[in-house]
Amino acid sequence: MGDTATAIGLRDLRPGDAGWIIQRHAELYAADEGFDASFEALVARIMAEFIERHDPSCERGWIAEGPGGRRLGSIFCVRLDDETAKLRLFLVEPEARGTGLGKRLLAACMDHARAHGFR
């Protein structure tokens, strides 16, 4: 990706992102790990639960967006209990791997968790 890696921004979820997250997790895990359609159903349940029930005061999801609005990754911080957050739906598109995007997504999630009092 060269210099375009510096043009990747992190943003909140928008309409349409959930479908992309479900699709890309299903496609990449099938291709890379041999997962079947049951994994897609699991990702869909996780995504639906976040959309329907997340607490915006302490939970958050990010989309990594490259030039032209291309989605290149995702990560979520979800409360497990009052002291613990869980990282969910962490994905970096193959074309963006090796650019430091994964580290940026992980840092955003960890910083958010710590700022909201999670261990």
N, C-alpha and C positions, 0 to 999 in steps of 0.2 A: 504493500500500500504506500510505501515511501512517505512523502511529505503529507499525504492526506491523513495520516494517523494524528497529526496535530490538529486537524480540523474536526475531529470527532468530539461531539458534545454529549453531556449526560443531561437527560430531561425526565420529567415526570411522565406517567402514562397518559396516553390519549386514546380516544375511541379507535378501535382497530388493532391496537397493540396486543391485546389478549389473544386474538386469533393468530397473530404472527408468532407469539411466544409458544403457543400450543403446537402450531405447525412445525416450526423450526426445531423444537425439542424432539418431536416425533421423528422428523426426517433425519436429523443428525444422529440421534441415538440408535435408530434403526440401521443407518449406514455404518456407523463407527463401532457399535457395540452389539448389534443384532437384536435389539429390543423389538418386541411386537406391538400391536395396537393397544395392548393393555397399558403400556406406558403413556401413550397419548391420552388415554382416558384419565390416568392419574394426574397428569399435568393439567388437563382441563378442569378437574375437580379442585386442584390447588388454586388455579387461576380464578375460578368462579367464587371460591370461598374468599379469596382476597378482595375481589371486587365487591362482593355482597357484604362482607363483615369486617373489613380492615378498620383499624383505629387510626385515623390520620394524625392523631396527636403523637403517635410513637412508631407507627409502621409506615413503610414507604417502599416504592418500587421505582427503578430507573430503567430507562432505555438509552443505550448508546446509539447516537445518530450521527452518521457520516455525511459527507457532501451529497447534495441532492435529496436529503431526507432518508437515505438508506439506513435501515435498522441493522446494527452490527453487534448488539449484545443486550443482555438484561441481567438484572439482579434485584432481589427483594430482601428486605429486612422485616421479619414478622415476629411479633411477640409470642414467646412460648409460655412464659409466666411472668410474674412481676419483676424478676431479676434477669431473665434470660431471653435473648432474641435468637431467632433462627434465620440463617441465610437460606433463601429459596430461589429456584429458577435462574441460577447463574449460567449464563451462556455467552460465548463469544464466537461469532461467525468464523469459519476457517480462514477467510481472507484477512481477518483482522488479528489473528493470532500472531504473537511475536512482536506486536507493536507497543505493548505495555497497557493495552486496553483492559485486560483482565485485572491487572494490578490496580488500575484506576477505579474500576467498578468495585473491587473488593475494598479498597480504601474508603470509598464513599459510603459503602454499607457499614463498615466497621466504625467509621467516624460518627455516622448517624446513630448507631447502636449505643456507643459510649456517651454521646451527647444526651441521650434519653435515659441514661442510668442503667443500661443493661451491661451484664458482665460479658 
